[in-house]
């Protein structure tokens, strides 16, 4: 059969459609389970399902190709295990939107806003926004439960050395994300911070809140489940961690400068939420005192208008922060590619796809 050209490495081995099929079938079973409790639970699975239909399936891709690179064959069970990461991602997004009080996610109202709308439209007692937050917290918790359920259902994380190692990484991934999420919340709450430490602190947040669970740990899970040795897993870590940081740095740039039509979030939303990103930390440290003071005043204003967003963008550019972050993204991507080239020999097809995924993670508009 002639080789099929792919528009994106995420479609290699038809992986995205296979992951989508696993998720849809799993959600169909959960609809039945929740309806057996009460039909009143239907909105919960509907809102989760709508959220799950978006996304690039980046984490399943790295898990799957981590498996293939370690010598694992193309099998349905690894697709199931990799798909579990999408529910973990959904949990993180739902809870993150509650903490940030975000209005939208992937072009739709955020889950807590949708629950609040159900409450308000029905005219129920109490406050709609509190009902919305509670509903979203429960939906996020449900996604965490389903992530574990689907991962276990793959049959790969059983009582074997490789299964136990994969489970250990999966569990550590979940713990570290919660720690990273807390650090992110803490950074937004602190009233004082040493400017010289701000960039380092911001990079620590993105490492644990995003970088590790986006690329490094999915790769490690796939590699461990396939029986990869210590040298292979070390090379995956050397590849995945800098690439994960580059991915999140790109996300931070898009959070300020991205097109809402492609990002699915309003322009400048990260500024309104007061995100203490590496981009913001650099600008605060490098801008003139007057510009830094203005950025600090505008950051976190929920009513920040288009003029305010543009003022922040100007400070970020004129301080040199944008250029530095773009250079850092390129440097981290190069580190990842060098680690991939220097690591143990992998299946050639896996090397090709992983190399292409560097671009998919860093050179993107959404």
Buried (B, 14 or more C-beta within 10 A) or exposed (E): EEEEEEEEBBBBBEBBEBBBEBBEEBBEEBBEEBEEEEEEBEBBBEBBBBBBEBBBBBBBBBBBBBBBBBBBEBEEBBBBBBBBBBBBBBBBBBBBBBBBBBBBBBEBBBBBBBBBBBBBEEEEEEEBBEBBBBBBBBBBEBBBEBBBBBBBBBEBBEEEEBBEBBBBBBEBBBEBBBEBBBBBBEBBEEEEBEEEEBBEBBBBBBBBBBBBBBBBBBBBBBBBBBBBEEEBBBBBBBBBBBBBBBBBBBBBBBBBBBEEEEBBBBBBBBBBBBBBBBBBBBBBBBBEEEBBEBBEEBBBBEEBEEEBBEBBBEBBEBBBBBEBBBEBBEEBBEBBBEBBEEBBEBBEBBBBBBBBBBEBBBEBEB
